[in-house]
């Protein structure tokens, strides 16, 4: 039985873990002090590269490699920008870091700035996360008062400053170039790449944009050494431990830390206590946020060729494949943010797709026609299927629209809409065809609605 | 009527402007600061921000209309957001919304009969493991039941002075 790890999350359970006094007592800033006073930036970068840390924001890009894209010996100022615009439906892991251990992120920022030659970090937090913003800002004030931020942190001649920048409620600002536009005070519309942020990012200067969890892992990486940290993982080229999140129809939803490479089944049963109601089997699992195509427990890996990268799991259920950036890609989905959502047999998948398509339609920035129009049409066609006004041809229309969105836009929002839509139709086609004939009756919350009236409620943990 | 910040907030605005290499970058934080004082972003607020940052008002307006967290119409003293995205939805978010609609005597996007609450529908608020949830004046309330909703809302209502009832607000999420 899989057990959660308590390394990255070792301070989560402490009373007042968000305060500098408690965090420092429990080890915070020991690594920043050691690293900045005894190591060179290149040595730090080498450790992060050896750690094989894949970006925790969803794309899974190797963070060490990203840092290497900065132009060497830049005359221009370099910025570090933290993407804390956590808004991918199903994802709620970065909020735990910012609320329960903001100093892990702030320490990571200091070390990363020192390594990449930056002096200023902007932490872009979505403004809805009021507690996160408050605790980060308090943490920054305390660090300034202590001299850890400012002109000479730990006596080292490398001035450091961190600012919190609030968003204003736009999912698209989680896309790194939209985030940069938003940081610069503009509408959050993604930029055409290249140039990539490492060359021309915030304010036109070389910029590294990293996820909260990625940067908050830096202190642990330097504490253990990159190679040792990488070996905590069960998978190659995808190192360390990371946060796992679970929501939907399970007994105990929540956030846990574990080595990279747990299976969905381990997370759902060992951590989450299994399906909410044993009588309603799991129908689908969205592995890492709503943009990642849904998986069916009944599907098995089909890779009989022993040279196939997925051969090791040939014949196994999709729920029994380790969760890694590359393995999830091998299943035709994505690891995304590593926060899974379980949908049980009470859920009508046409209705579920409609809910998500409405979300994407609401959040499309409107810049590119295939996305602006496509998300709207997907939502509308799902609407009419659910309302019993659809036709069988509408099911193929969903596929057609999706195919015309993918690869035709500036950013990945269109792909992140079309891919899950295609998976819904392909894997639950019978249900879509049924909706075309009969519409959809019942509600998405059919399984739980009765238990919410009154005081009893569902089980769930608070942060 | 022109809009001005209180002297204390004016100091905060100076601090905000000092954080960035360009004035324009302070646009979103400054709009938040103004909304905190004014309750919503009026044309006067837009004009103030544009002047303060040396931007055309059209560009500030463009920013305001892009982001859902800027209220473009007046809202009640208490703002309730209910998350209705899939992860909350399968754990009963609709029950919570319907309960609130009944309690307030208004639909989503409108203000309650007593003028104390504006009820809005939110997209994912990053509390999927604690669904269903609502956000009241910035604070998260999680693992809700109808009883828990009553407790939270009644407490806020008791602390809010009676409101002159205005017309229902529309044009929100």
HADDOCK unambig.tbl for C-alpha pairs under 7 A between the chains (distance, minus, plus):
assign (segid A and resid 86 and name CA) (segid B and resid 126 and name CA) 6.66 0.50 0.50
assign (segid A and resid 87 and name CA) (segid B and resid 124 and name CA) 6.12 0.50 0.50
assign (segid A and resid 87 and name CA) (segid B and resid 125 and name CA) 6.54 0.50 0.50
assign (segid A and resid 87 and name CA) (segid B and resid 126 and name CA) 5.99 0.50 0.50
assign (segid A and resid 89 and name CA) (segid B and resid 85 and name CA) 6.99 0.50 0.50
assign (segid A and resid 89 and name CA) (segid B and resid 124 and name CA) 5.35 0.50 0.50
assign (segid A and resid 90 and name CA) (segid B and resid 87 and name CA) 6.05 0.50 0.50
assign (segid A and resid 90 and name CA) (segid B and resid 128 and name CA) 5.54 0.50 0.50
assign (segid A and resid 91 and name CA) (segid B and resid 126 and name CA) 5.80 0.50 0.50
assign (segid A and resid 91 and name CA) (segid B and resid 128 and name CA) 6.76 0.50 0.50
assign (segid A and resid 92 and name CA) (segid B and resid 126 and name CA) 4.47 0.50 0.50
assign (segid A and resid 92 and name CA) (segid B and resid 127 and name CA) 5.60 0.50 0.50
assign (segid A and resid 92 and name CA) (segid B and resid 128 and name CA) 6.35 0.50 0.50
assign (segid A and resid 128 and name CA) (segid B and resid 138 and name CA) 6.55 0.50 0.50
assign (segid A and resid 130 and name CA) (segid B and resid 138 and name CA) 5.87 0.50 0.50
assign (segid A and resid 166 and name CA) (segid B and resid 29 and name CA) 6.33 0.50 0.50
assign (segid A and resid 168 and name CA) (segid B and resid 67 and name CA) 5.43 0.50 0.50
assign (segid A and resid 168 and name CA) (segid B and resid 68 and name CA) 6.60 0.50 0.50
assign (segid A and resid 168 and name CA) (segid B and resid 69 and name CA) 5.10 0.50 0.50
assign (segid A and resid 169 and name CA) (segid B and resid 67 and name CA) 5.48 0.50 0.50
assign (segid A and resid 169 and name CA) (segid B and resid 68 and name CA) 5.19 0.50 0.50
assign (segid A and resid 169 and name CA) (segid B and resid 69 and name CA) 5.18 0.50 0.50
assign (segid A and resid 170 and name CA) (segid B and resid 67 and name CA) 5.72 0.50 0.50
assign (segid A and resid 170 and name CA) (segid B and resid 68 and name CA) 6.73 0.50 0.50
assign (segid A and resid 183 and name CA) (segid B and resid 25 and name CA) 5.96 0.50 0.50
assign (segid A and resid 184 and name CA) (segid B and resid 24 and name CA) 6.40 0.50 0.50
assign (segid A and resid 184 and name CA) (segid B and resid 25 and name CA) 4.08 0.50 0.50
assign (segid A and resid 185 and name CA) (segid B and resid 24 and name CA) 5.35 0.50 0.50
assign (segid A and resid 185 and name CA) (segid B and resid 25 and name CA) 4.13 0.50 0.50
assign (segid A and resid 185 and name CA) (segid B and resid 26 and name CA) 6.24 0.50 0.50
assign (segid A and resid 185 and name CA) (segid B and resid 27 and name CA) 4.96 0.50 0.50
assign (segid A and resid 185 and name CA) (segid B and resid 28 and name CA) 5.95 0.50 0.50
assign (segid A and resid 186 and name CA) (segid B and resid 63 and name CA) 5.98 0.50 0.50
assign (segid A and resid 187 and name CA) (segid B and resid 62 and name CA) 6.83 0.50 0.50
assign (segid A and resid 187 and name CA) (segid B and resid 63 and name CA) 5.05 0.50 0.50
assign (segid A and resid 187 and name CA) (segid B and resid 66 and name CA) 6.06 0.50 0.50
assign (segid A and resid 246 and name CA) (segid B and resid 129 and name CA) 6.22 0.50 0.50
assign (segid A and resid 247 and name CA) (segid B and resid 87 and name CA) 6.58 0.50 0.50
assign (segid A and resid 247 and name CA) (segid B and resid 128 and name CA) 5.61 0.50 0.50
assign (segid A and resid 247 and name CA) (segid B and resid 129 and name CA) 4.69 0.50 0.50
assign (segid A and resid 248 and name CA) (segid B and resid 87 and name CA) 5.61 0.50 0.50
assign (segid A and resid 248 and name CA) (segid B and resid 90 and name CA) 6.41 0.50 0.50
assign (segid A and resid 248 and name CA) (segid B and resid 91 and name CA) 6.56 0.50 0.50
assign (segid A and resid 253 and name CA) (segid B and resid 129 and name CA) 4.93 0.50 0.50
assign (segid A and resid 254 and name CA) (segid B and resid 129 and name CA) 4.93 0.50 0.50
assign (segid A and resid 341 and name CA) (segid B and resid 87 and name CA) 6.98 0.50 0.50
assign (segid A and resid 352 and name CA) (segid B and resid 86 and name CA) 6.61 0.50 0.50
assign (segid A and resid 355 and name CA) (segid B and resid 85 and name CA) 6.60 0.50 0.50
assign (segid A and resid 355 and name CA) (segid B and resid 86 and name CA) 6.01 0.50 0.50
assign (segid A and resid 356 and name CA) (segid B and resid 86 and name CA) 6.56 0.50 0.50
assign (segid A and resid 359 and name CA) (segid B and resid 123 and name CA) 6.81 0.50 0.50
assign (segid A and resid 444 and name CA) (segid B and resid 89 and name CA) 6.36 0.50 0.50
assign (segid A and resid 444 and name CA) (segid B and resid 90 and name CA) 5.18 0.50 0.50
assign (segid A and resid 445 and name CA) (segid B and resid 89 and name CA) 6.14 0.50 0.50
assign (segid A and resid 445 and name CA) (segid B and resid 90 and name CA) 4.48 0.50 0.50
assign (segid A and resid 445 and name CA) (segid B and resid 91 and name CA) 5.70 0.50 0.50
assign (segid A and resid 445 and name CA) (segid B and resid 92 and name CA) 4.96 0.50 0.50
assign (segid A and resid 448 and name CA) (segid B and resid 91 and name CA) 5.97 0.50 0.50
assign (segid A and resid 448 and name CA) (segid B and resid 92 and name CA) 6.09 0.50 0.50
assign (segid A and resid 449 and name CA) (segid B and resid 92 and name CA) 5.45 0.50 0.50
assign (segid A and resid 449 and name CA) (segid B and resid 95 and name CA) 6.39 0.50 0.50
assign (segid A and resid 452 and name CA) (segid B and resid 145 and name CA) 4.69 0.50 0.50
assign (segid A and resid 452 and name CA) (segid B and resid 146 and name CA) 6.25 0.50 0.50
assign (segid A and resid 453 and name CA) (segid B and resid 145 and name CA) 5.97 0.50 0.50
assign (segid A and resid 453 and name CA) (segid B and resid 146 and name CA) 5.22 0.50 0.50
assign (segid A and resid 454 and name CA) (segid B and resid 145 and name CA) 6.24 0.50 0.50
assign (segid A and resid 454 and name CA) (segid B and resid 146 and name CA) 5.53 0.50 0.50
assign (segid A and resid 454 and name CA) (segid B and resid 147 and name CA) 5.19 0.50 0.50
assign (segid A and resid 455 and name CA) (segid B and resid 145 and name CA) 5.78 0.50 0.50
assign (segid A and resid 455 and name CA) (segid B and resid 146 and name CA) 6.84 0.50 0.50
assign (segid A and resid 455 and name CA) (segid B and resid 147 and name CA) 5.16 0.50 0.50
assign (segid A and resid 455 and name CA) (segid B and resid 148 and name CA) 6.82 0.50 0.50
assign (segid A and resid 457 and name CA) (segid B and resid 144 and name CA) 6.83 0.50 0.50
assign (segid A and resid 457 and name CA) (segid B and resid 145 and name CA) 5.36 0.50 0.50
assign (segid A and resid 458 and name CA) (segid B and resid 143 and name CA) 6.87 0.50 0.50
assign (segid A and resid 460 and name CA) (segid B and resid 129 and name CA) 6.80 0.50 0.50
assign (segid A and resid 460 and name CA) (segid B and resid 130 and name CA) 5.52 0.50 0.50
assign (segid A and resid 460 and name CA) (segid B and resid 143 and name CA) 6.15 0.50 0.50
assign (segid A and resid 461 and name CA) (segid B and resid 130 and name CA) 6.16 0.50 0.50
assign (segid A and resid 462 and name CA) (segid B and resid 130 and name CA) 6.29 0.50 0.50
